[in-house]
Amino acid sequence: MKEILVKMKRVYNNIVLTKHTHELKYWKECYNKEGHQLINDHYAKLMLGIAGEINDDFLKDKIVGDFGCGPRGSLIWAKQAKQRIGIDVLANQYIACFPKEYLKHGMIYLTCTEQSIPVPDETFDVIYTVNALDHVADLPIMCDELRRILKPGGFIIGSYNLNQPATKAEPQTITEDILNQLLFREYKIISYRVSAPGHPDVYKNAYGPLFENKLIDPKGGEAILWAKVQKK
């Protein structure tokens, strides 16, 4: 039994290391392509669109987090929030690789692990997560963590790539059933919109069908879900 557990741990660690390597490589490539900067002016439209809001008034005096935030400053637009916290397993490495970028964002960057988010229970009023859960190594545990750190009455607002094959950087295939069982269970559904994928490049109208309200029944095919759910 001990040998089996050691082998399982070694496999898990290899998956995590490979994933982190590919994710960091992706961000370094973005930084170089964008002229040694990380562009973030698309986040306001995207994250307000997912929430179904026209401005950031709904975040007034709220503690807002973005799980799987990346290094771009995803909450830079949320000026009304009391506190803006980006949560990412690579946060420390982002700061090391892009030391001038994070200073522009007005955010706290918090490094989590693949199995734990180091904040007390019921900390956040709103948690965003945008195309991040498929990057998680241990999905059940991390969904439990997101539920743990959300206040009663708080919201999870997310964009989820459904039914996409796993890759080295994205080891999870997210489905509606998985989300309903692990993340949304016993939560109130405020909004739930599914479309076909748009342009494969996230910065070239990847979410166009959702902005245009061209909704579909996914029926197991690749799709994008925008959902806003509330903890009871």
MOTA-V159118 format. One record per pair of residues at least 24 apart in sequence whose C-alpha atoms are under 8 Angstrom apart, sorted by the first residue. I is the first residue (numbers start at 0). J is the second residue. Records with the same first field share a line. If there is no record, write none. Layout:
I->J ; J
This chain:
14->136 ; 167
15->136
17->167 ; 168
18->134 ; 167 ; 168 ; 169 ; 170
19->89 ; 168
21->167 ; 168
22->168
23->89 ; 93
26->70
27->96
36->100
37->70 ; 71 ; 100
38->71
39->71 ; 72 ; 73 ; 75
41->202
42->73 ; 74 ; 75 ; 76
43->74 ; 76 ; 77
48->210
49->156 ; 157 ; 158 ; 225 ; 226 ; 227
50->156 ; 226 ; 227
55->79 ; 80
58->125
61->123 ; 124 ; 125
62->122 ; 123 ; 124 ; 125
63->123 ; 124 ; 125 ; 126 ; 127
64->123 ; 125 ; 126 ; 127
65->126 ; 127 ; 128 ; 129
66->126 ; 127 ; 128 ; 129 ; 131
67->128 ; 129 ; 131 ; 132
68->128 ; 129 ; 131
69->93
70->94 ; 97 ; 100 ; 101
71->100 ; 101
72->101 ; 103 ; 104 ; 106
74->104 ; 106
75->104 ; 105 ; 106
82->106
83->107
84->108 ; 109
85->109
86->110 ; 111 ; 116
87->111 ; 112
88->112 ; 113
113->137 ; 141
114->140 ; 141 ; 144
115->140 ; 141 ; 144
116->144 ; 145
118->148
119->148
120->147 ; 148 ; 149 ; 150
121->147 ; 148 ; 149 ; 150 ; 151
122->148 ; 149 ; 150
123->148 ; 149 ; 150 ; 153
124->149 ; 150 ; 152 ; 153 ; 154
125->149 ; 153 ; 154 ; 155 ; 156
126->154 ; 155 ; 156
127->155 ; 156 ; 157
128->155 ; 156 ; 157 ; 158
129->157 ; 158 ; 159
130->157 ; 158 ; 159 ; 160
131->159
132->159 ; 171 ; 173
133->159 ; 160 ; 165 ; 169 ; 170 ; 171 ; 172 ; 173
134->168 ; 169 ; 170 ; 171
135->169 ; 170 ; 171
136->170 ; 171
138->171
139->181
142->181 ; 182
143->181 ; 182
145->182
146->182
149->230
150->230
151->230 ; 231
152->229 ; 230 ; 231
153->229 ; 230
154->227 ; 228 ; 229 ; 230
155->226 ; 227 ; 228 ; 229
156->225 ; 226 ; 227 ; 228
157->224 ; 225 ; 226 ; 227
158->223 ; 224 ; 225 ; 226
159->223 ; 224 ; 225
160->221 ; 222 ; 223 ; 224
161->220 ; 221 ; 222 ; 223 ; 224
162->219 ; 220 ; 221 ; 222
163->221
174->219
183->228
185->230 ; 231
186->228 ; 229 ; 230 ; 231
187->228 ; 229 ; 230 ; 231
188->226 ; 227 ; 228 ; 229
189->226 ; 227 ; 228 ; 229
190->225 ; 226 ; 227 ; 228
191->224 ; 225 ; 226 ; 227
192->224 ; 225 ; 226
193->217 ; 222 ; 223 ; 224 ; 225
194->222 ; 223 ; 224
195->221 ; 222 ; 223
196->221 ; 222 ; 223
